[in-house]
Amino acid sequence: MDPLADRCPLCQGDNHCAVASNEAASTCWCMTAEISPTALQAIPDHLRGVRCLCERCASHESKIIER
């Protein structure tokens, strides 16, 4: 597992990922969240499927996505 799996690939903030915390994926906040397609597209290719977005970036509230 990526040693920075608990960091958002966009803002580097804590992503509160259940899997990164060795918890069941079904308990993660993202399982019931609506994830912005723009945010997903903003994830660098080499981090897709490796690191999860934080709630703020996933909801497209972060200015980082708009660069």
Helices and strands as residue ranges (DSSP letters): G 25-27, G 29-31, H 37-42, G 45-47, H 55-58, G 63-66
